[in-house]
Amino acid sequence: MYLYEYEAREILASYDIPVEDACLASSPEEVRECLRKINPPYIIKAQVRRGGRGRLGGVKEVTGALEAFEEAADMIGKELGGFVVKKVLIAQKLEIKRELYLSFIIDKEARSYLLLASPFGGVEVEEIHKQRPQSLLKIAIDPIVGLRDYMVRRVIKHLGLSLEQGEVIRRLYRVFIDYGCELLEINPLAVTEEGVFAVDRRMIVDESFAGTSPLLAKYWNNYISELSKEERIGVEQRFSYVKLDGDIGVMGNGAGLTMATMDLIRHLGGKPGVFLDIGGGASAERVSMALSLMLRDKDVNAILVNILGGITRCDEVARGIVNALERYRGKEKKIVVRLSGLNEEEGRRILAGRGVKVFVDPLDAIKEVVGYGEAGK
C-alpha cells in the first residue's frame, strides 16, 4: 500500500521525528483555513500515491498567501501522473542549510534490509548518484540482528550529522519495522538551524500489516474506498487488477511477466486495457474470478492469458478459464492462452476440450491477440 505523504508524515510525527508545520486541504475553503494556520513561505504538494511529483508539477514553492491559494486551488481536481489530485498538503517552507537523502528498503535478493544514505538529496538525487556513485552509502541490515550502533555511526559520519541529529536514523528504522514497510524514503532530510526535519516522505507498506495499528487500519480503509469495484475484488481475492486505456486484457502470474507481456503488445501495435497479475500458486477459483472481471469489462475486446507454470499449476489455470467461460457463455470474448511449465499438457487438454487455442511461444500468442484488438482490425 502506497501511503499518501500526509499519512506518512502523521506516522513519523508519532515517533517524535521532526516534520514541518503543514495542513491538509481538499477544497478552496479548506485551503483558506490552512493558510491562516501556516506561516509563509509555503510549499504546496499534491497528494497522490506515487513519487516524482516535483518533475510533474505537483510541488510548488510560493512566497505569499494569495499565490499559495491560487496554486493549491488549481491543483485540486487536476490529473497528475495518472492520479486525480483530491488533496493538497500546504507546508511551511523551512530555511534549509543542506538536503540529505535517507531510506530503508527491503533487498529481496539478499534477504536483508538495506539502508541508503547520501549527503546529496532533493529532486535530482538519482542523477547525482549516477554521476557520483560513491556518495551513496549502502549498509545491509540483517533482519534478525537489526540496526546496530556502528551502522548508525557510519551514516552520521557520511552525512556530516551530530550524534544528537543522528537519533532520527534509529527512529526511522523503528517506523520501518513497526509498520511493515517495503520502502521508507526521506528526500530530503533537511538540515536547518533548529535540527533535522523529514520534510518529504515516501512510504510503501506491506498490505498484510493493514490491521496492526489504528493508523494503518484508517489508511487501509481510505485506500480501499478509492479503488474501483474490480480493484477491490482483486484485493479481496489476492490478485492485482489495474485498469488501463487500451482494449486488450492481460493476465499473467507475476508482475514482471505481466508487464513484459504488455510491453510486447505495445511494441506490436496493441494497447493493453487491463493489467492483471494473479500471483503465484493461483487456484482455479482465483483464476475464474480474475478472468470474469475482464470478460464483463465492456472496454476489453480480447484477452491474453500468459502463464509460466511453477508454483502456479497450468491445469488449475485452465480449469479457472473454463469455469469463467461457462459462467459467461454467450458473452465470450476472444481469448488467447499461452501455457508453459507445471502440468502444461493437462492444461492444454482441458482448454482444447473447450475450444480454446493454446500457444507455447509467447510471441505467437501476443501476435494472435493483437490481431483481435482495435489495432489489428
C-alpha positions, 0 to 999 in steps of 0.5 A: 500500500502506497501511503499518501505523504500526509499519512506518512508524515502523521506516522513519523510525527508519532515517533517524535521525528521532526516534520514541518508545520503543514495542513491538509486541504481538499477544497478552496475553503479548506485551503483558506483555513490552512493558510491562516494556520501556516506561516509563509513561505509555503510549499504546496504538494499534491497528494497522490500515491506515487513519487516524482511529483516535483518533475510533474508539477505537483510541488510548488514553492510560493512566497505569499498567501494569495499565490499559495491559494491560487496554486493549491486551488488549481491543483485540486481536481487536476490529473497528475501522473495518472492520479486525480489530485483530491488533496493538497498538503500546504507546508511551511517552507523551512530555511534549509542549510543542506538536503540529505537523502535517507531510506530503508528498503527491503533487498529481496535478493539478499534477504536483508534490509538495506539502508541508503544514505547520501549527503546529496538529496532533493529532486535530482538525487538519482542523477547525482548518484549516477554521476557520483556513485560513491556518495551513496552509502549502502549498509545491509541490515540483517533482519534478525540482528537489526540496526546496530550502533556502528551502522548508525555511526557510519551514516552520521559520519557520511552525512556530516550529522551530530550524534544528537541529529543522528537519533532520527536514523534509529527512529526511522528504522523503528517506523520501518519495522513497526509498520511493515514497510517495503520502502521508507524514503526521506528526500530530503532530510533537511538540515536547518538551524533548529535540527533535522526535519523529514520534510518529504516522505515516501512510504510503501507498506506491506498490505498484510500489516493493514490491521496492526495499528489504528493508523494503518487500519484508517489508511487501509480503509481510505485506500480501499474506498478509492479503488474501483469495484474490480480493484477491490475484488482483486484485493479481496481475492489476492490478485492485482487488477489495474485498469488501463486505456487500451482494449486488450486484457492481460493476465499473467502470474507475476508482475514482471511477466505481466508487464513484459507481456504488455510491453510486447503488445505495445511494441506490436501495435496493441494497447493493453486495457487491463493489467492483471497479475494473479500471483503465484500458486493461483487456484482455479477459483482465483483464476475464474474470478480474475478472468470474469472481471475482464470478460464483463469489462465492456472496454476489453475486446480480447484477452491474453492469458500468459502463464509460466507454470511453477508454483502456479499449476497450468491445469488449475489455470485452465480449469479457472478459464473454463469455469469463467467461460461457462459462467459467461457463455454467450458473452465470450470474448476472444481469448488467447492462452499461452501455457508453459511449465507445471502440468502444461499438457493437462492444461492444454487438454482441458482448454482444447476440450473447450475450444480454446487455442493454446500457444507455447511461444509467447510471441505467437500468442501476443501476435494472435491477440493483437490481431483481435484488438482495435489495432489489428482490425 
